[in-house]
Structure formats: structure tokens, C-alpha cells
Amino acid sequence: MLLPKERKRRTLYHDLLNIPEGKEMLADMAHRHYMFTTTHVPGDPHYTAFNEGRRSVVVELLQLANISLSELQATLKRQETDGRSESSYGSNDYDEF
């Protein structure tokens, strides 16, 4: 049984990530944080671990939002069709902000 605080947190994430803007944001994060590509960096286990950490955050958000990979891929396809997605998955542009 979940504690009230944990239940509230899960509900908050689920509600936020299941509105259209939340799904767009989550698709963007999946695109930029190695959801569909390898996190492995040859010869650099530390950077590989760093990349896997980035990916694991997206995995947790998908679980909290109860969004399937097929739903996420459909959102990514829509973004590509609309010209709102970068050309290469897992790009290293997270430092733009």
C-alpha cells in the first residue's frame, strides 16, 4: 500500500505527463536522453554510466505516467512530421538551457 505522499506524487506526475504538453515534453526527453539508442561510449565507462543515468530518468517518468513505448514513439513520429524533433536521437543538446 502506498503512503499518501507517494500516492500524491504518482498522481501529480501521471496527470502532468498525460496532458498533450507533458507528452510532448516526455517525447523530447526520450529523444535527447538515449531512450532509443545505446548509452555506451566505447572506452569510457564513466560517461556510459552518466548516459545510462539520463536514460533511467526517462524510463522512470514513463512508468509514472503509464505511457507505453509505442505511445511515446507515436508522439515522436508526430513531432518529426511537424518538424519539431531533432535529426538524431540521443543528441547531446541538453546543455542549451
N, CA and C atoms as a LAMMPS dump frame, in Angstrom:
ITEM: TIMESTEP
0
ITEM: NUMBER OF ATOMS
291
ITEM: BOX BOUNDS ff ff ff
-5.0000000000000000e+02 5.0000000000000000e+02
-5.0000000000000000e+02 5.0000000000000000e+02
-5.0000000000000000e+02 5.0000000000000000e+02
ITEM: ATOMS id mol type element x y z
1 1 1 N 0.843 -1.182 0
2 1 2 C 0 0 0
3 1 3 C 0.889 1.246 0
4 2 1 N 0.535 2.179 -0.853
5 2 2 C 1.32 3.404 -0.959
6 2 3 C 0.956 4.384 0.145
7 3 1 N 1.959 5.081 0.62
8 3 2 C 1.723 6.153 1.577
9 3 3 C 1.048 7.314 0.856
10 4 1 N 0.278 8.135 1.572
11 4 2 C -0.408 9.26 0.919
12 4 3 C 0.537 10.17 0.129
13 5 1 N 1.733 10.423 0.668
14 5 2 C 2.69 11.293 -0.025
15 5 3 C 3.127 10.677 -1.353
16 6 1 N 3.392 9.37 -1.349
17 6 2 C 3.804 8.676 -2.569
18 6 3 C 2.656 8.628 -3.579
19 7 1 N 1.458 8.379 -3.109
20 7 2 C 0.288 8.352 -3.986
21 7 3 C 0.073 9.719 -4.631
22 8 1 N 0.245 10.786 -3.856
23 8 2 C 0.096 12.143 -4.387
24 8 3 C 1.165 12.424 -5.449
25 9 1 N 2.4 12.016 -5.182
26 9 2 C 3.49 12.221 -6.138
27 9 3 C 3.21 11.496 -7.45
28 10 1 N 2.795 10.239 -7.353
29 10 2 C 2.496 9.461 -8.566
30 10 3 C 1.345 10.083 -9.354
31 11 1 N 0.323 10.525 -8.666
32 11 2 C -0.822 11.161 -9.332
33 11 3 C -0.397 12.45 -10.007
34 12 1 N 0.415 13.246 -9.342
35 12 2 C 0.895 14.504 -9.903
36 12 3 C 1.678 14.255 -11.195
37 13 1 N 2.639 13.344 -11.154
38 13 2 C 3.429 13.027 -12.348
39 13 3 C 2.541 12.482 -13.459
40 14 1 N 1.667 11.563 -13.111
41 14 2 C 0.783 10.963 -14.113
42 14 3 C -0.065 12.037 -14.786
43 15 1 N -0.686 12.889 -14.008
44 15 2 C -1.553 13.932 -14.568
45 15 3 C -0.767 14.917 -15.421
46 16 1 N 0.392 15.328 -14.95
47 16 2 C 1.209 16.29 -15.683
48 16 3 C 1.725 15.719 -16.999
49 17 1 N 2.169 14.483 -16.979
50 17 2 C 2.785 13.89 -18.17
51 17 3 C 1.762 13.355 -19.168
52 18 1 N 0.498 13.311 -18.814
53 18 2 C -0.517 12.81 -19.721
54 18 3 C -1.341 13.892 -20.393
55 19 1 N -1.016 15.153 -20.17
56 19 2 C -1.629 16.208 -20.968
57 19 3 C -0.798 16.336 -22.239
58 20 1 N -1.338 16.907 -23.313
59 20 2 C -0.573 16.974 -24.57
60 20 3 C 0.815 17.586 -24.414
61 21 1 N 0.945 18.66 -23.662
62 21 2 C 2.255 19.289 -23.474
63 21 3 C 3.207 18.382 -22.705
64 22 1 N 2.692 17.639 -21.749
65 22 2 C 3.519 16.707 -20.994
66 22 3 C 4.034 15.578 -21.863
67 23 1 N 3.171 15.084 -22.748
68 23 2 C 3.595 14.026 -23.661
69 23 3 C 4.646 14.539 -24.637
70 24 1 N 4.478 15.77 -25.094
71 24 2 C 5.482 16.377 -25.985
72 24 3 C 6.825 16.507 -25.268
73 25 1 N 6.778 16.969 -24.02
74 25 2 C 7.999 17.133 -23.238
75 25 3 C 8.681 15.786 -23.004
76 26 1 N 7.895 14.781 -22.644
77 26 2 C 8.449 13.463 -22.383
78 26 3 C 9.055 12.864 -23.655
79 27 1 N 8.398 13.054 -24.782
80 27 2 C 8.945 12.57 -26.06
81 27 3 C 10.26 13.269 -26.366
82 28 1 N 10.33 14.565 -26.112
83 28 2 C 11.575 15.305 -26.333
84 28 3 C 12.688 14.773 -25.437
85 29 1 N 12.354 14.525 -24.172
86 29 2 C 13.36 13.987 -23.25
87 29 3 C 13.831 12.605 -23.706
88 30 1 N 12.908 11.774 -24.15
89 30 2 C 13.276 10.444 -24.635
90 30 3 C 14.183 10.56 -25.848
91 31 1 N 13.886 11.5 -26.689
92 31 2 C 14.676 11.748 -27.902
93 31 3 C 16.112 12.17 -27.556
94 32 1 N 16.269 13.022 -26.585
95 32 2 C 17.577 13.584 -26.252
96 32 3 C 18.364 12.793 -25.223
97 33 1 N 17.706 11.876 -24.524
98 33 2 C 18.379 11.182 -23.422
99 33 3 C 18.431 9.665 -23.627
100 34 1 N 18.699 9.256 -24.868
101 34 2 C 19.093 7.889 -25.201
102 34 3 C 18.033 6.813 -24.96
103 35 1 N 16.761 7.155 -25.084
104 35 2 C 15.723 6.155 -24.868
105 35 3 C 15.735 5.078 -25.95
106 36 1 N 16.086 5.446 -27.169
107 36 2 C 16.03 4.502 -28.275
108 36 3 C 17.383 4.262 -28.926
109 37 1 N 18.451 4.619 -28.253
110 37 2 C 19.792 4.365 -28.761
111 37 3 C 20.649 3.834 -27.613
112 38 1 N 21.83 3.434 -27.954
113 38 2 C 22.734 2.918 -26.926
114 38 3 C 23.277 4.058 -26.06
115 39 1 N 23.528 3.744 -24.815
116 39 2 C 24.154 4.713 -23.913
117 39 3 C 25.658 4.471 -23.822
118 40 1 N 26.099 3.419 -24.472
119 40 2 C 27.51 3.011 -24.388
120 40 3 C 28.429 3.993 -25.117
121 41 1 N 29.494 4.384 -24.426
122 41 2 C 30.557 5.196 -25.023
123 41 3 C 31.818 4.34 -24.977
124 42 1 N 32.286 3.87 -26.125
125 42 2 C 33.454 2.984 -26.143
126 42 3 C 34.647 3.594 -25.399
127 43 1 N 35.205 2.796 -24.496
128 43 2 C 36.401 3.213 -23.776
129 43 3 C 36.153 4.183 -22.634
130 44 1 N 34.904 4.519 -22.356
131 44 2 C 34.625 5.486 -21.284
132 44 3 C 33.459 5 -20.423
133 45 1 N 33.745 4.134 -19.443
134 45 2 C 32.671 3.6 -18.608
135 45 3 C 31.977 4.671 -17.761
136 46 1 N 32.676 5.731 -17.442
137 46 2 C 32.066 6.79 -16.628
138 46 3 C 31.021 7.556 -17.425
139 47 1 N 31.345 7.9 -18.662
140 47 2 C 30.376 8.62 -19.492
141 47 3 C 29.227 7.699 -19.888
142 48 1 N 29.518 6.405 -20.067
143 48 2 C 28.457 5.429 -20.326
144 48 3 C 27.485 5.406 -19.15
145 49 1 N 28.012 5.369 -17.939
146 49 2 C 27.158 5.365 -16.748
147 49 3 C 26.354 6.66 -16.645
148 50 1 N 26.987 7.781 -16.97
149 50 2 C 26.288 9.068 -16.969
150 50 3 C 25.12 9.04 -17.952
151 51 1 N 25.362 8.551 -19.167
152 51 2 C 24.307 8.47 -20.173
153 51 3 C 23.186 7.541 -19.735
154 52 1 N 23.542 6.431 -19.108
155 52 2 C 22.531 5.492 -18.632
156 52 3 C 21.687 6.125 -17.524
157 53 1 N 22.302 6.973 -16.714
158 53 2 C 21.543 7.708 -15.7
159 53 3 C 20.519 8.626 -16.333
160 54 1 N 20.911 9.312 -17.396
161 54 2 C 19.973 10.174 -18.118
162 54 3 C 18.801 9.352 -18.636
163 55 1 N 19.113 8.205 -19.232
164 55 2 C 18.083 7.344 -19.79
165 55 3 C 17.16 6.816 -18.7
166 56 1 N 17.709 6.46 -17.554
167 56 2 C 16.895 5.874 -16.486
168 56 3 C 15.863 6.858 -15.931
169 57 1 N 16.154 8.138 -15.989
170 57 2 C 15.173 9.14 -15.556
171 57 3 C 13.959 9.109 -16.479
172 58 1 N 14.199 9.018 -17.772
173 58 2 C 13.089 8.961 -18.736
174 58 3 C 12.274 7.689 -18.524
175 59 1 N 12.947 6.581 -18.279
176 59 2 C 12.249 5.318 -18.018
177 59 3 C 11.34 5.468 -16.801
178 60 1 N 11.833 6.08 -15.736
179 60 2 C 11.006 6.266 -14.537
180 60 3 C 9.804 7.164 -14.82
181 61 1 N 10.016 8.23 -15.583
182 61 2 C 8.9 9.112 -15.927
183 61 3 C 7.847 8.381 -16.756
184 62 1 N 8.289 7.547 -17.689
185 62 2 C 7.346 6.755 -18.483
186 62 3 C 6.53 5.826 -17.584
187 63 1 N 7.191 5.237 -16.606
188 63 2 C 6.486 4.341 -15.684
189 63 3 C 5.48 5.125 -14.84
190 64 1 N 5.872 6.281 -14.336
191 64 2 C 4.966 7.089 -13.522
192 64 3 C 3.763 7.573 -14.332
193 65 1 N 4 7.88 -15.602
194 65 2 C 2.93 8.379 -16.465
195 65 3 C 2.097 7.245 -17.052
196 66 1 N 2.587 6.01 -16.917
197 66 2 C 1.936 4.848 -17.505
198 66 3 C 1.778 5.019 -19.015
199 67 1 N 2.854 5.481 -19.653
200 67 2 C 2.881 5.681 -21.099
201 67 3 C 3.727 4.571 -21.708
202 68 1 N 3.168 3.912 -22.703
203 68 2 C 3.87 2.807 -23.348
204 68 3 C 4.904 3.333 -24.341
205 69 1 N 5.848 2.472 -24.676
206 69 2 C 6.853 2.848 -25.671
207 69 3 C 6.203 3.119 -27.021
208 70 1 N 5.17 2.371 -27.366
209 70 2 C 4.507 2.6 -28.652
210 70 3 C 3.814 3.965 -28.671
211 71 1 N 3.232 4.37 -27.56
212 71 2 C 2.614 5.697 -27.479
213 71 3 C 3.684 6.788 -27.577
214 72 1 N 4.796 6.564 -26.923
215 72 2 C 5.902 7.514 -26.979
216 72 3 C 6.447 7.625 -28.402
217 73 1 N 6.606 6.497 -29.069
218 73 2 C 7.099 6.512 -30.445
219 73 3 C 6.115 7.224 -31.378
220 74 1 N 4.822 7.072 -31.132
221 74 2 C 3.828 7.766 -31.948
222 74 3 C 3.95 9.278 -31.766
223 75 1 N 4.19 9.722 -30.547
224 75 2 C 4.383 11.15 -30.286
225 75 3 C 5.638 11.648 -30.986
226 76 1 N 6.712 10.864 -30.939
227 76 2 C 7.948 11.237 -31.632
228 76 3 C 7.734 11.337 -33.137
229 77 1 N 6.973 10.405 -33.706
230 77 2 C 6.681 10.455 -35.139
231 77 3 C 5.916 11.722 -35.491
232 78 1 N 4.945 12.094 -34.648
233 78 2 C 4.192 13.338 -34.882
234 78 3 C 5.112 14.541 -34.826
235 79 1 N 6.037 14.548 -33.871
236 79 2 C 6.983 15.658 -33.767
237 79 3 C 7.854 15.73 -35.01
238 80 1 N 8.322 14.593 -35.497
239 80 2 C 9.149 14.577 -36.702
240 80 3 C 8.358 15.084 -37.902
241 81 1 N 7.114 14.664 -38.012
242 81 2 C 6.254 15.097 -39.106
243 81 3 C 6.015 16.6 -39.051
244 82 1 N 5.857 17.118 -37.837
245 82 2 C 5.618 18.553 -37.655
246 82 3 C 6.905 19.364 -37.678
247 83 1 N 8.073 18.675 -37.785
248 83 2 C 9.36 19.37 -37.828
249 83 3 C 9.823 19.889 -36.482
250 84 1 N 9.347 19.282 -35.395
251 84 2 C 9.716 19.753 -34.058
252 84 3 C 10.741 18.881 -33.374
253 85 1 N 11.283 17.91 -34.073
254 85 2 C 12.208 16.976 -33.448
255 85 3 C 13.581 17.1 -34.077
256 86 1 N 14.611 16.865 -33.295
257 86 2 C 15.988 16.9 -33.797
258 86 3 C 16.22 15.728 -34.735
259 87 1 N 17.267 15.793 -35.528
260 87 2 C 17.513 14.769 -36.535
261 87 3 C 18.144 13.5 -35.981
262 88 1 N 18.809 13.548 -34.825
263 88 2 C 19.447 12.335 -34.314
264 88 3 C 19.041 12.096 -32.866
265 89 1 N 18.625 10.884 -32.573
266 89 2 C 18.225 10.537 -31.213
267 89 3 C 19.421 10.559 -30.282
268 90 1 N 19.161 10.957 -29.05
269 90 2 C 20.217 10.958 -28.06
270 90 3 C 21.216 12.069 -28.26
271 91 1 N 20.822 13.131 -28.943
272 91 2 C 21.774 14.219 -29.165
273 91 3 C 22.17 14.843 -27.841
274 92 1 N 23.29 15.48 -27.838
275 92 2 C 23.86 15.995 -26.613
276 92 3 C 23.533 17.477 -26.418
277 93 1 N 22.29 17.855 -26.704
278 93 2 C 21.927 19.25 -26.637
279 93 3 C 21.234 19.629 -25.335
280 94 1 N 21.394 18.843 -24.294
281 94 2 C 20.737 19.139 -23.032
282 94 3 C 21.328 20.37 -22.352
283 95 1 N 22.465 20.829 -22.799
284 95 2 C 23.097 21.981 -22.153
285 95 3 C 22.705 23.307 -22.823
286 96 1 N 21.677 23.287 -23.683
287 96 2 C 21.212 24.514 -24.312
288 96 3 C 20.611 25.494 -23.317
289 97 1 N 20.036 24.973 -22.253
290 97 2 C 19.31 25.815 -21.305
291 97 3 C 20.273 26.491 -20.424
